[in-house]
Amino acid sequence: MHEWALAEAVVSAASEVVEKSGMKKVASINIGLGELQQVDLEIFKFALSQLLSGRLKDAKIKIRKTRARLKCRVCGCRWLFSKTGLDKSSREAIHFVPEIAHAFVRCPECNSPDFEVEQGRGVWIENIVGKKRCD
Ligand SMILES: [Zn+2]
C-alpha cells in the first residue's frame, strides 16, 4: 500500500539521520506533507507508529501540511493552489489525481495551463528532535 511505502521511506530516512547525529532517543519527528500528495493521513500515521523502532520508538509524529504553490511556465507568476478559486469538487479531484490539475487550473496572470507544481507534493522530514537526557 502507498501509505506504508511512504511511511517506510520516512522511517528509513529518519533512522539514517538519527544514526549520523548520534542521538540516543528521539522525542519527535516533524514531517512535512504536500497539500497535493495523495495520502490517507490515518493510515499513514498508523503505518509510521507501527514502523518506529529502536531509537525512534516512542517518538511523537507531527505532520504539517504544506500548501501547494504553482508556477506558470509562461510568465513566471506564482500562486497558491488554494487561491485558484476552484469549486470543491474540482479541488477534490485534483487532490486525488494531481496530474489532472492542468485540466482545471489556469495561470491567474496570463491564463496559461502550462505550469508546474513548485511546492506541495511529496512527504519529507522537516526535523527530528532528540530527547534530552534529563527528559
Ligand atoms: Zn502565466
Boltz pocket constraint, residues with backbone or C-beta under 6 A from the ligand:
constraints:
  - pocket:
      binder: B
      contacts: [[A, 72], [A, 73], [A, 74], [A, 75], [A, 76], [A, 77], [A, 107], [A, 108], [A, 109], [A, 110], [A, 111], [A, 112]]
      max_distance: 6.0
